[in-house]
Amino acid sequence: MAFVIAEPCIGVKDTACVNACPVDCIHPRRDEADFETSAMLYINPIECIDCGACVPACPVQAIYAEGDVPERWLDFVKINAAIYAK
């Protein structure tokens, strides 16, 4: 099970979670070309090691374990997965 970033990240893109991630699975980073055009950050479900280090680092409480995503944001499980299915 991977972690998922949900709606509170939209428009915020605080990168504290990126800095907290020990495996660099949260993108786009500020130094990546698509950072400015991306509405939010996404967690690569294949690279995520389920450590949870990103959860307390998120200032807007947008990160959840896949099984704990609030019902109103369940679409973000698919949205996050689709980003990396390309």
HUHU-V576232 format. One record per residue. N is the residue number from 1. PHI is phi in whole degrees, -180 to 180 (999 if undefined). OMEGA is omega in whole degrees, -180 to 180 (NA if undefined). D_LAST is the distance of its C-alpha to the last C-alpha in Angstrom with 2 decimals. Layout:
n & phi & omega & d_last
N & PHI & OMEGA & D_LAST
N & PHI & OMEGA & D_LAST
//
This chain:
n & phi & omega & d_last
1 & 999 & 178 & 19.50
2 & -102 & 174 & 17.58
3 & -93 & -175 & 18.65
4 & -130 & 175 & 17.23
5 & -98 & -175 & 17.97
6 & -111 & -172 & 19.52
7 & -49 & -178 & 21.13
8 & -58 & 179 & 23.82
9 & -78 & -176 & 21.45
10 & -58 & 179 & 20.75
11 & 80 & -179 & 22.73
12 & -96 & 179 & 24.02
13 & 48 & 174 & 21.44
14 & -66 & -174 & 24.21
15 & -96 & 177 & 23.00
16 & -60 & 179 & 25.56
17 & -67 & 178 & 22.94
18 & -62 & -180 & 21.11
19 & -67 & -179 & 24.53
20 & -81 & -175 & 25.34
21 & -72 & -178 & 22.33
22 & -77 & -177 & 23.63
23 & -118 & 176 & 20.34
24 & 55 & -178 & 18.51
25 & -105 & -180 & 15.54
26 & -107 & -175 & 15.79
27 & -140 & -4 & 14.14
28 & -79 & 173 & 14.72
29 & -81 & -180 & 18.12
30 & -57 & -178 & 20.87
31 & -90 & 178 & 20.72
32 & -95 & -173 & 17.10
33 & -56 & -175 & 16.80
34 & -92 & -180 & 14.81
35 & -60 & -176 & 17.27
36 & -65 & -176 & 19.60
37 & -90 & 180 & 17.28
38 & -78 & 180 & 15.37
39 & -74 & -176 & 17.40
40 & -157 & 176 & 17.08
41 & -98 & -178 & 15.92
42 & -137 & 178 & 13.37
43 & -105 & 178 & 13.89
44 & -72 & -175 & 11.55
45 & -69 & 179 & 12.84
46 & -82 & -178 & 12.86
47 & -84 & -178 & 14.80
48 & -63 & 180 & 17.00
49 & -102 & 176 & 20.43
50 & 60 & -179 & 21.78
51 & -81 & 179 & 24.59
52 & 80 & -179 & 24.76
53 & -62 & -178 & 25.86
54 & -74 & -174 & 23.69
55 & -59 & -180 & 25.39
56 & -71 & -180 & 28.83
57 & -77 & -176 & 27.54
58 & -76 & -177 & 25.91
59 & -74 & -179 & 28.66
60 & -112 & 178 & 27.43
61 & 51 & -178 & 26.81
62 & -101 & -173 & 23.20
63 & -108 & -177 & 21.97
64 & -136 & 167 & 22.58
65 & -63 & -175 & 22.19
66 & -50 & -179 & 19.90
67 & -78 & -177 & 23.10
68 & -113 & -180 & 24.97
69 & -65 & 179 & 22.92
70 & -57 & -176 & 25.56
71 & -52 & -177 & 25.46
72 & -66 & -179 & 25.16
73 & -117 & -178 & 21.80
74 & -60 & 178 & 20.26
75 & -60 & -179 & 17.58
76 & -71 & 173 & 16.16
77 & -64 & 179 & 15.31
78 & -69 & -180 & 12.80
79 & -62 & 179 & 11.76
80 & -62 & -179 & 11.25
81 & -64 & -177 & 9.33
82 & -66 & 179 & 6.93
83 & -59 & -177 & 6.36
84 & -97 & 178 & 5.40
85 & -83 & -177 & 3.80
86 & -68 & NA & 0.00
//
